[in-house]
Amino acid sequence: MKLEENFEFSLLEMLSVIAHCGYLSDLRYLQGWERAQLARRVEKIPYEAAPLSEWNAALRYLSEEAPQPTAKAAREHLLLCLACGEKNGGQPRGGAADSGATL
């Protein structure tokens, strides 16, 4: 997705910015409500805004789902996966897995 002349972001990088992630890898650990919020933002991105390869990369990275045959299908599948809540283990963003300690 081209933002300015000579400055290009991938769809995954753009989603990372939209979700206020410090690192691209933080996208994988969004909690249920954060994923639902990201889904609402993705709804505003037309499927034509990114090529099929980028929609499928986002789908694979965020939901571990198989690639889709069209950008429109990949976007719709990504929206469904995001709206359904947690995926990829649900590890908290920016932290290690729960150690089992209570406060």
C-alpha positions in Angstrom: 0.0 0.0 0.0 1.6 3.2 -1.1 1.4 6.0 1.4 3.7 8.5 -0.2 6.1 8.7 -3.1 9.0 6.3 -2.4 7.6 5.3 1.0 5.8 2.0 1.0 4.2 -0.1 3.8 3.1 -3.6 3.6 -0.5 -4.4 4.7 0.9 -6.2 7.8 3.0 -3.1 8.7 -0.1 -0.9 8.2 -2.2 -3.2 10.5 0.6 -3.0 13.1 0.4 0.8 13.1 -3.4 0.7 13.2 -3.3 -1.6 16.2 -0.8 0.6 17.9 1.8 -2.3 18.1 5.3 -1.4 19.0 6.5 -4.3 16.9 5.0 -6.2 13.9 5.2 -9.4 16.0 2.9 -7.9 18.6 0.0 -8.3 16.1 0.1 -12.1 16.7 -0.7 -11.5 20.4 -3.6 -9.1 20.3 -6.3 -10.0 22.8 -9.9 -10.7 21.8 -11.2 -7.1 22.1 -8.1 -5.8 20.3 -8.6 -8.2 17.4 -12.3 -7.2 17.2 -11.2 -3.5 17.2 -8.7 -4.3 14.4 -11.4 -6.1 12.4 -13.5 -2.9 12.5 -10.6 -0.9 11.1 -9.9 -3.5 8.4 -13.5 -3.3 7.3 -12.7 0.3 6.2 -9.8 -0.9 3.9 -11.0 -1.9 0.5 -9.7 -5.2 -0.8 -8.2 -3.4 -3.8 -5.9 -1.4 -1.5 -3.5 -4.3 -1.3 -2.5 -7.2 -3.6 -3.7 -10.7 -3.0 -0.2 -11.7 -1.7 -0.4 -9.2 1.1 -4.0 -10.1 2.1 -3.0 -13.7 2.3 0.2 -12.9 4.2 -1.9 -11.0 6.8 -4.4 -13.9 6.9 -1.6 -16.4 7.4 0.2 -14.3 10.0 -2.8 -13.4 12.1 -4.9 -16.5 11.9 -2.7 -19.3 10.5 -5.4 -19.9 7.9 -4.8 -21.2 4.3 -4.4 -18.6 1.5 -7.5 -17.6 -0.4 -7.9 -17.4 -4.2 -8.8 -13.7 -4.4 -8.0 -10.5 -2.4 -11.6 -10.1 -1.6 -11.9 -13.6 -0.2 -8.7 -13.2 1.8 -9.9 -9.9 3.3 -13.3 -11.4 4.2 -11.7 -14.5 5.8 -9.3 -12.2 7.7 -12.2 -10.2 9.0 -14.0 -13.3 10.2 -10.9 -14.6 12.0 -10.2 -11.3 13.7 -13.8 -10.8 14.7 -13.9 -14.3 16.3 -11.5 -13.3 19.0 -8.2 -14.7 20.1 -5.9 -16.8 18.0 -2.2 -17.9 18.1 -2.2 -19.0 21.7 -3.5 -15.8 23.2 -0.2 -14.9 24.8 -0.4 -11.3 26.2 1.1 -8.6 24.0 4.5 -7.5 25.0 5.0 -10.0 27.8 5.9 -13.6 28.5 3.4 -16.4 28.9 1.6 -16.5 32.2 3.8 -17.9 34.9 0.8 -19.0 37.0 1.6 -16.5 39.7 -1.3 -14.6 41.3 -1.3 -11.2 42.8 
